[in-house]
Amino acid sequence: MSDTTTAHAPSTLVHQFDDIEQQRLADTMGMWLFLATEVLLFGGLFTTFFVYRSMHHEAFIAACQTLDMVGGGINTGVLLCSSLTMALAVHAAQSADRRKLIALLLATMVLGLAFLVIKFSEYAHKYHEHHIPIRGMAFHFDGEEHGLDAAHAEETKLFYGLYFAMTGVHAAHMFIGLTILSILLVRALRYPTTTENYMPVEISGLYWHLIDLVWIYLYPTLYLIDLH
Amino acid sequence: MSIVEELPAVPSPAPVEVPEPNYLNAGYTLRSWLLTTDHKRIGILYLISITFFFFVGGAAATLFRLELMTPGADLVESETYNKLFTMHGVLMIFFFLIPSIPAVLGNFLIPMMIGARDLAFPKLNLISWYLLVIGGLFTTWVMLVGGVDTGWTFYTPYSSTYSNTYVMVTAIGIFITGFSSILTGLNFIVTIHTMRAPGMTWFRLPLFVWSSYATSLINVLGTPVLAAALLLIALERGLGIGIFDPALGGDPILFQHLFWFYSHPAVYIMVLPAMGVESELVAHFTRNRVFGYKFVAMASLAIALLGFLVWGHHMFVSGQSYFAGVVFSALSYMIAIPSAIKVFNWTTTMYGGTIRWDTPLLYAMGFIGLFTLGGLTGLFLAAPSLDIHMHDTYFVVAHFHYIMVGGTVMAYLGGIHFWWPKMFGRMYPESWARFSAILIFVGFNLTFFPQFILGYTGMPRRYHIYAEEFQVLNVMSSAGASILGVGYLFPMCYLFWSLKYGKPAGPNPWNATGLEWQTPSPPPTENFPITPIVDEAPYAYHHKELTH
């Protein structure tokens, strides 16, 4: 891409706004409101989880012990690092540092992908242990090992069901986040980076941080129930 | 309100045969409509699509009202009957009532009322319409070829385990449409916050904008929880992950909590915009300021807030704790306060006004009476002791139809008539319109008033085989429904007729205040030739009378 290109990034002032300040205000506010809807979406799932956790405390503790606490912990670190690179990418976009922006977006994507790879290896592990409560798949939970009778061992299905639902919805958000990052990357490669067009990076950064934040809550909720 | 003319008067052009450029003649191709980002065109697209869903949902109602003429099962079998009332409920609620006033009138009017060129996110607005249409057509198709028999409430474990109908795909259709609702709400909130014209302070906003704002808050905060609930149902049904399955220790009542956490506020998504329209109609047709403007505006926010705290009144007989029932009952009673503030303020607004009995006011008067009746019967149902008697009877059916049809549809039609000249630049035929407004009022009451008595004397809802002593009232109800149906067909016909043959309206046929009347009809693509500057409160009829 030559530096003589005169193409403008598509995020300069659009017709319905009076000035760029108004547009930035609207864009930021729109994203924050969207994040509020995401919080409520996950809120419904978290509520369901907490209700069942209090109803079936023993089964949930037993099932929680079979999760890979270390893998989840590493993933937490990976996501926190990706939030750091994302925040730096926003800074690079604001100061129109194109090379840094491209590098940091790439780093964020690599970390996001690493998270998904670790997550899916955890899923695969659960598959081998027969801990997936899906119709048509053999489910087996060794109750005796965890001091549960047969009826309580059956209740662990609820835990695994919610574990897959919650981390699955989170992983879907990671995919969406990675798609957004790749669009930003293409934009950064194709258009010149100016101090005017950083808004897409900034509001995508907000979204990325929220996915990170959701995981920060998911990790102790799902993995660390029995730690005091 | 006034527009400060910054430019010298343009010398009037020679013959005015070439029409002014406006949003309708900006393009005639299908592409210019399907790819438009103009909020006014998107409003018209919504108008067409929800009218379609209204008539499909109405067709289902026609069939089961016919079936209910006799106590036996003569026309349809039980399974078909269950599918029909589910189809009626799902289509009317998710694809007609929820988008009705916000998506049609809100889209068309909010930017104009606040003096903006468009909504904050025009492309998102178009995407919202596509999501509604995709979700709606998908759901309609599923219901026509297969059907769902769970009722619009999808209660578990029937919906997740036992029903042999197309629950999962219907849930997906509603899930998709939920995003339309969320994104429209988000768009309105951001627009109202950031794009008001100079001088348009919060307390100069028309009350329709205030109620749309309150509605949008519910859209944004409530809909995601429904999405979560539907997602869990779909996982349970599709993959057998037993989340609400009592056999695994799951709790079916938890689903009811999640469902009503959205679906009770959704009732206010349906009625709050109608209250906004009502405020406009009452002010404009009695040529008076709205009495207690700030109270009416704040009542909208109070309803939106309290609406999130009353969902438990749907579960008085579901095994919810008695204490929770008492708390939810008290909170439900509190909703009556802001609602009553509005009703009293509308009636007081009329006092000393110059009342014009045009069609929009007829609908507005219908709204006040029917909404009050619907609201007061809601208090019966909010009392746990009475609700044990009336739960799941026709009393409930009559109650919410008085709010949803007597309230929302009346206000919607009143609003459509009031702003029709603005939308298309033509007047509707007044006598036909008055005639059908009265016909709809009569038909509505004949349909639903007998249902109060039916329910009170013990006829349960959702049954099509009933005791013989209920037949007379059921026949009355079905007769009323036929009148109501004809009443709805009239506006369809004469409004369509008026597009070509109606009297040209001019920019302000009602001589009304409000920025939307200060621009040509139909308005140009960006609404105002120059950005208006607002220097007074809304409904300033006391000033207007002096200048005319």
Interface residues (C-beta under 8 A of the other chain):
Chain A: H15 Q16 F17 D18 Q22 L25 A26 M29 G30 L33 F34 A36 T37 E38 L40 L41 F42 G43 G44 L45 T47 T48 V51 Y52 M55 H56 A59 P133 I134 R135 G136 E154 E155 K157 L158 G161 L162 F164 A165 V169
Chain B: A116 R117 D118 L119 A120 F121 P122 L124 I182 L186 N187 I189 V190 T191 H193 T194 M195 V220 L221 G222 T223 P224 V225 A227 A228 A229 L231 L232 L235 E236 L239 G240 I241 G242 I243 L248 G249 G250 D251 L254 L258 F261 E526 T531
